[in-house]
Amino acid sequence: MEMIRKVLTIAGSDSSGGAGIQADLKTMLANGVYGMSAITALTAQNTQGVRMVQEATPEFLAAELDAVFEDIRPDAVKVGMVASPALIHVIAEKLQGYGAEHVVVDPVMVATSGAKLLADDAVEVLVQEIFPLAEVITPNIPELSVLTGQEI
């Protein structure tokens, strides 16, 4: 009997369901894996734009990650929107501490609508602390331009 794979997404919540945790969980379901989530931020948004972002506290994010890893260990982890250095530190610490495998990083920096979703001081921390843990990194073209400092 084949075991169902378990995947954890660490990202923001999109109230319109088109991105973030909601989109990740839909994709996981469509691909036959058991989806779990740790929410880094709540966003009030729709297809026209982001109205407001409320970040989770580092303590709450740490508790979410502990709850998942201590009970239903994920076979893979996807990291999406993480808006601040404090949350990035927590994620890096927990992924290393639990020996997370098959980490995919989608460096969400700007919403499709153009709203900034990653603080300037967080980009370097993301690159230094999360990228080395990743098996795959999936920036879009604008994100790749920010990361490389080159127009693409």
C-alpha positions in Angstrom: 0.0 0.0 0.0 1.4 3.4 -1.0 1.6 6.1 1.7 0.2 9.5 0.8 2.9 12.2 0.7 2.6 15.1 3.1 3.6 18.6 2.2 3.8 21.7 4.4 3.4 25.2 2.9 4.7 28.1 4.9 3.2 31.2 3.4 0.7 34.0 3.6 -3.1 33.6 3.4 -4.8 35.1 0.4 -8.4 36.0 1.2 -9.4 35.8 -2.5 -8.0 32.2 -2.8 -5.8 32.9 -5.8 -2.4 32.8 -4.2 -0.6 31.9 -1.0 -1.8 29.1 1.3 -5.1 28.7 -0.4 -3.6 28.2 -3.9 -0.9 25.9 -2.4 -3.5 23.7 -0.7 -5.6 23.5 -3.9 -2.5 22.5 -5.9 -1.5 19.9 -3.3 -5.0 18.4 -3.3 -5.1 18.3 -7.1 -1.8 16.4 -7.0 -2.9 13.8 -4.4 -0.7 15.0 -1.5 -1.8 15.8 2.0 -1.4 19.5 2.5 -0.6 21.3 5.7 0.1 25.0 6.4 1.9 27.4 8.6 0.6 30.9 8.0 3.1 33.8 8.0 0.6 36.6 7.3 -3.0 37.3 6.7 -3.7 39.4 3.6 -6.9 41.3 2.7 -6.7 41.1 -1.1 -8.6 40.3 -4.3 -7.7 40.3 -7.9 -7.4 44.1 -7.9 -4.9 44.5 -5.1 -3.7 44.0 -1.6 -5.5 46.1 0.9 -3.8 45.1 4.1 -1.2 42.7 5.5 -1.1 41.4 9.1 2.0 39.4 9.9 2.0 36.5 12.3 4.3 36.9 15.3 7.5 34.9 15.3 6.3 33.0 18.4 3.0 32.0 16.7 4.8 30.9 13.5 7.3 28.8 15.6 4.3 27.2 17.4 2.7 26.4 14.0 5.9 24.8 12.7 6.4 22.8 15.9 2.8 21.5 15.8 3.2 20.2 12.3 6.7 18.7 12.6 6.1 17.1 16.0 3.0 15.3 14.7 2.7 14.9 10.9 6.3 15.2 9.6 6.2 16.6 6.1 7.9 14.9 3.2 8.5 18.2 1.6 8.2 21.9 2.5 7.3 24.9 0.3 8.2 28.4 1.6 6.3 31.2 0.0 5.5 34.7 1.3 7.6 35.6 4.4 7.6 39.4 4.9 10.2 40.0 7.6 13.6 39.0 8.8 12.2 37.8 12.2 9.9 35.3 10.5 12.7 34.2 8.1 14.9 33.5 11.2 12.2 31.3 12.7 11.6 29.3 9.5 15.4 28.7 9.0 15.9 27.7 12.6 12.9 25.3 12.6 13.7 23.8 9.1 17.3 23.1 10.2 16.3 21.9 13.7 13.8 19.4 12.3 16.0 18.4 9.4 13.4 19.3 6.8 13.8 17.7 3.4 12.9 18.6 -0.1 12.5 22.4 0.5 11.2 24.5 -2.3 11.4 28.3 -2.0 9.1 30.6 -3.9 10.6 34.0 -3.0 7.4 36.0 -3.0 8.4 39.7 -3.1 5.8 41.5 -5.1 2.1 40.7 -5.6 0.7 40.5 -9.2 -1.0 43.8 -8.4 2.4 45.4 -7.7 2.0 45.5 -3.9 5.3 44.9 -2.1 5.2 41.8 0.0 8.8 41.5 1.2 10.6 44.2 3.3 13.8 45.4 1.7 15.8 44.3 4.8 14.3 40.8 4.4 15.7 40.0 1.0 19.3 39.5 2.1 18.2 37.4 5.1 16.0 35.2 2.9 19.0 34.6 0.5 21.4 33.9 3.4 19.2 31.8 5.6 16.5 30.1 3.5 18.1 29.7 0.1 20.9 27.4 1.3 18.2 25.0 2.7 16.4 24.8 -0.7 16.5 22.1 -3.2 14.6 24.3 -5.7 14.1 28.1 -5.8 11.3 29.4 -8.1 11.5 33.2 -8.6 9.5 34.9 -11.3 11.3 37.4 -13.6 10.8 40.5 -11.5 12.0 38.6 -8.4 15.0 37.2 -10.3 15.9 40.8 -11.2 15.8 41.9 -7.6 17.9 38.8 -6.5 20.5 39.2 -9.2 20.5 43.0 -9.4 20.2 42.7 -13.2 17.5 43.7 -15.5 16.0 40.5 -17.1 
